[in-house]
Amino acid sequence: MWMPSAAEVLDIEDRFLAAVPGERIIESSLTVKFLKRVGVMLNPDSTATGDVVVPRSVPV
């Protein structure tokens, strides 16, 4: 799940637990920065720039 900020993690977890009574979250993991290597370029706010990166051929 993509979130604009880490501050939203607890809110999302709380909403999940409220929606599914009796369940519990055993473990939570957070990736702080994800480097996107191929595909649609993203702005700092995670919206698409409209630019697409096409991988170049690597000589063998």
C-alpha positions in Angstrom: 0.0 0.0 0.0 1.4 3.4 -1.0 1.0 6.3 1.5 2.4 9.8 1.1 3.7 9.8 4.6 4.7 7.4 7.4 2.4 9.3 9.7 -0.6 7.6 8.0 0.5 4.0 8.9 -1.2 3.9 12.3 -4.4 5.6 11.0 -4.6 3.0 8.2 -4.0 0.1 10.7 -6.7 1.5 13.1 -9.2 1.8 10.3 -8.5 -1.8 9.2 -8.9 -3.1 12.7 -12.2 -1.2 13.1 -13.5 -2.6 9.8 -12.6 -6.2 10.7 -13.5 -6.8 14.4 -11.7 -9.7 16.1 -8.6 -9.5 13.8 -5.2 -8.2 14.9 -2.1 -7.0 13.2 0.9 -9.1 14.2 3.6 -7.2 12.3 3.9 -4.0 10.4 6.7 -3.1 8.0 7.5 0.2 6.4 9.8 1.0 3.4 11.0 4.5 3.8 12.2 5.2 0.3 11.5 3.2 -2.7 13.6 3.7 -5.8 11.5 3.2 -8.9 13.8 1.9 -11.7 11.5 1.6 -14.8 8.1 2.9 -15.8 6.2 6.1 -15.2 8.2 8.9 -13.5 6.8 10.2 -10.3 6.7 13.7 -8.8 7.9 14.1 -5.1 4.2 14.0 -4.1 3.9 10.6 -5.8 1.7 11.8 -8.7 2.7 10.8 -12.3 4.7 13.3 -14.3 3.5 11.8 -17.6 7.0 10.8 -18.6 7.7 7.1 -19.2 11.2 5.6 -18.9 12.0 3.0 -21.5 14.9 0.7 -20.5 17.8 0.9 -22.8 19.4 -2.3 -24.1 22.5 -3.3 -22.3 25.2 -4.9 -24.5 26.2 -8.4 -23.5 
